[in-house]
């Protein structure tokens, strides 16, 4: 058959492909595309019979190879049957109620005010370790409720400007309001004997005691013996420092110093005349 002078033909080519050849080429391209995107073994409608052929259980069609079945799955008939099956299953399936969410009952209490409290500052007489003892009274605490406590950083609260030198200790128990204590932001000693809580159900009192960790001992300069004691911890009360105390001068007698009326200001402490240089010594009284 001469294809040289046909419309669309070109000398040396095989001529224009027929419709069957075009369909065959299209099915081959669809098969290659489907093999890349579809796992045929997971298709619920794919079945291989005893004759070695492949069947589509949805459309009841027979195919000679996997490529033919994959090309069938991309066709209009298979897609229409898929939509029809999905609509039927949605209609037959009973309406299942949505799973109920677990509801957590929020306990609501009417606040009755702040509890009474007592704070005691303590210091270990042997090593000087500082501690605080809190006693909180909850006489009208709700039934089945136990007091709770936690430490809060200065950056968590929104009442005062954050200050890294302080932290807050909070106590809470319904129906009382939550109270907080402002304590120094020092490391807490979590040892068993240094941190404990106790809830007395009979007297309705909650106790909490904690110790601050001791700071490291001062390092003595070379040539001096190291100090046996620990560094004195800072005061727990802000704005109050240790009072200066000097044992170099004894207190004045009850009647005042000799030669001075009672209540007169004390003269400055002067060294003996022999200890001063000649030009600074006071003049001696003249005889007569």
PyMOL commands that set and color helices and strands:
alter all, ss='L'
color gray80, all
select helices_A, chain A and resi 19-37+40-42+66-73+76-92+273-275+278-280
alter helices_A, ss='H'
color red, helices_A
select strands_A, chain A and resi 46-48+54-56+61-63+116-123+130-137+148-153+166-172+179-184+188-189+195-200+205-212
alter strands_A, ss='S'
color yellow, strands_A
deselect
rebuild
show_as cartoon
